[in-house]
Amino acid sequence: MKLRDALGISPERQEQATRAMQVLMVMFLGIGIERGSTGLIVNGLVALGVTFLPAALEREYDLPMDAGLTLWITSAVFLHALGVAGIPGLTGNLYAEASPIPFWDHITHALSASVVAAVGYTVARAIDEHTEAVYLPSRFMFVFILVFVAAFGVFWEVLEFAISGAAAAVGSGSVLTQYGLEDTIYDLVFDLAGAVIVAVWGTAHLTDVADAVTERIDRRRGTR
């Protein structure tokens, strides 16, 4: 049983939650423009753009991106955008060392990593189903998801370091901020926590998408 079914959250409520977060992200973008904050503007634009990706995938590639999957993706980018913007009138950047919610970075990393893990699982499962030359047993799939997310997490941390260093060199604000080695280790640990959640419980939400990707690959290859 899927989590949303167990909680009794209807697709309509999930769609409403997604729309509410999109509206708030437009507000974050406005705050970034008003503050003249490049980081907030860029993060707001990217986050808002990602929320429309599920609809685009469903329209252009006929992938079954239901309300639950859309809410999952939107929640990840919304919490990141909220962390950068802070709560207007109450808090500043929730990623800062003086943040009133010190574990905010851990939450967003785990949730974002779960989305990355979902992408990795979907692609690997589609390849496994598409060709007999590749066989990925369930135990290996679990390990693959962890390794895939760990590799992406390392890449992201290197990117944060590079962007922060470049911004410091030119004397401008950074879109991404690196807070040191200890922060990096914690980020990677919570990345793996998000990956484990998907590997253990999340695959039930992704079977239909993986099957749709497999069918699309098969049609393009002319194997069916």
NUTI-873298 format. One record per residue (C-alpha): x, z, y. Coordinates in steps of 0.5 Angstrom, whole numbers, plus 500, padded with zeros to 3 digits. Layout:
residues N
XZY ...
//
This chain:
residues 224
500500500 502498507 504504512 498501517 493501511 495508509 494511517 488507518 490503524 486496525 489490526 485490533 489497535 495494533 494488537 492492543 498497542 503490543 499488549 500495552 507495551 508488554 505490560 509496561 515491560 513487565 513493570 520495567 522488570 519489576 522496577 529492575 528487581 526492586 532496584 537490584 539492577 542486573 542490567 535492567 533485569 536482563 534487558 527487561 527479560 530479553 525484551 519481553 521474551 522477544 515480544 513473544 517470538 512472533 507468536 512462536 514463529 507463527 505457531 511453530 513454523 506457520 509464518 504469517 506474523 501479522 499484527 503490524 509485524 508484531 508491533 514493529 518488533 515489539 516497539 523496537 525492544 520496548 523503546 530499548 527497555 524504556 531507555 534503560 529503565 527511564 520514566 519512573 519518577 521523571 527520568 533516569 536512564 535515557 541512554 545516559 549522557 545527561 539524558 533529557 532526550 539526547 537522541 533516544 539512542 539514535 531512535 532505538 538504533 534506527 528502529 532495532 536496525 530496521 528489524 535486523 534489516 527485515 530479518 536479513 531481507 527475509 532470509 535473502 529473499 527466501 534463498 533467492 526464491 528457493 534456488 535458481 543457483 542464486 539470483 539477487 536483483 533488486 539493486 543488489 538486495 538494497 546493497 545487501 541489506 545495508 551491508 548486512 545491517 552494517 556488519 551486525 552493527 559493528 558486531 554489536 558495538 564490539 559486543 558492547 565494548 567487550 561487555 563494558 570492559 569485562 564488567 569494569 574489570 570485575 567491578 560489576 554493573 554492565 548489561 550494555 554500555 559503550 560511551 566512546 568512539 563518537 557514540 559508536 559512529 553515530 550508532 552505526 550511522 543510524 543503523 544504516 538509516 534504519 536499513 535504508 528505511 527497510 530497503 526502500 519502504 519496508 519490503 512490502 511488509 515482508 513479502 508474505 513472510 519471505 514467501 512462507 520461509 521459501 515454501 518451508 525450505 522447499 518442503 524440507 528439501 522436497 523440491 515441491 
//
